[in-house]
Amino acid sequence: MRKTKISRETKETNISVELDIDGKGKAKADTGIGFFSHMIETFAKTGLFDIKLDAKGDMKVDQHHTVEDVGIAL
């Protein structure tokens, strides 16, 4: 099985990802950005991999740090 756990912490964000690329499309994403969470879950479901993603970011400043750091972690 190809699985990994990744954490990324910066002064703007705290990202935690569990990824199983041999999964079945099970997904749980909490990014604090509704549409982005939905897209991550859809990406996993259609790609048939499992993902558990939790992202906390500086939403009062801007959402782009969260999106950027999730992309880097993935």
Backbone torsions as a table, in degrees:
resi	resn	phi	psi	omega
1	MET	NA	139.5	179.3
2	ARG	-104.8	99.2	-177.3
3	LYS	-128.5	152.8	175.2
4	THR	-153.3	157.6	171.6
5	LYS	-124.9	131.9	-177.5
6	ILE	-131.8	135.8	173.0
7	SER	-125.0	140.8	177.4
8	ARG	-137.6	121.7	179.1
9	GLU	-125.7	125.8	175.0
10	THR	-126.7	-178.9	177.6
11	LYS	-71.3	-16.1	179.4
12	GLU	-99.7	-27.3	-172.0
13	THR	-142.5	163.8	172.0
14	ASN	-138.2	111.1	-173.6
15	ILE	-116.9	136.8	175.3
16	SER	-133.1	125.7	-178.4
17	VAL	-130.6	132.6	167.8
18	GLU	-116.6	124.9	-173.7
19	LEU	-131.1	131.0	174.0
20	ASP	-125.2	103.6	-175.6
21	ILE	-77.3	-6.2	174.0
22	ASP	-104.5	30.0	-175.6
23	GLY	-84.5	-156.3	-175.9
24	LYS	-125.3	8.5	179.8
25	GLY	95.6	16.8	177.0
26	LYS	-79.3	132.0	-175.3
27	ALA	-143.2	141.0	173.5
28	LYS	-143.3	109.9	-179.7
29	ALA	-124.6	127.9	175.1
30	ASP	-127.1	99.8	-178.2
31	THR	-108.1	-10.9	-174.2
32	GLY	84.3	-3.3	178.1
33	ILE	-123.6	104.2	-171.2
34	GLY	-50.2	-52.2	-177.6
35	PHE	-65.3	-38.4	-179.8
36	PHE	-66.3	-43.2	176.5
37	SER	-58.9	-44.4	178.6
38	HIS	-59.7	-43.3	-178.5
39	MET	-67.9	-38.4	176.6
40	ILE	-63.1	-43.4	179.4
41	GLU	-65.5	-41.0	178.0
42	THR	-65.6	-41.1	177.1
43	PHE	-57.1	-45.2	180.0
44	ALA	-68.6	-43.0	-177.9
45	LYS	-64.1	-44.3	-179.2
46	THR	-76.0	-25.7	177.7
47	GLY	-87.5	-4.7	-179.8
48	LEU	56.2	42.9	168.9
49	PHE	-124.8	157.1	-179.1
50	ASP	-97.6	139.1	179.0
51	ILE	-143.5	138.8	170.5
52	LYS	-126.5	115.9	-174.1
53	LEU	-129.3	130.3	175.7
54	ASP	-128.4	123.7	-178.1
55	ALA	-132.2	128.0	174.3
56	LYS	-116.7	131.3	-178.2
57	GLY	-141.0	174.1	-178.9
58	ASP	-83.7	69.2	-175.5
59	MET	-61.2	-27.0	-179.5
60	LYS	-69.4	-21.9	177.7
61	VAL	-90.6	-56.2	-176.8
62	ASP	-173.0	152.7	179.3
63	GLN	-85.9	-15.5	-171.5
64	HIS	-65.9	-28.9	178.0
65	HIS	-63.7	-40.1	179.1
66	THR	-64.3	-49.0	-179.9
67	VAL	-61.0	-45.3	-179.5
68	GLU	-61.4	-47.6	-175.9
69	ASP	-72.6	-31.0	172.7
70	VAL	-64.0	-43.3	177.3
71	GLY	-60.2	-42.2	178.4
72	ILE	-63.8	-43.2	180.0
73	ALA	-64.0	-42.0	179.5
74	LEU	-68.8	NA	NA
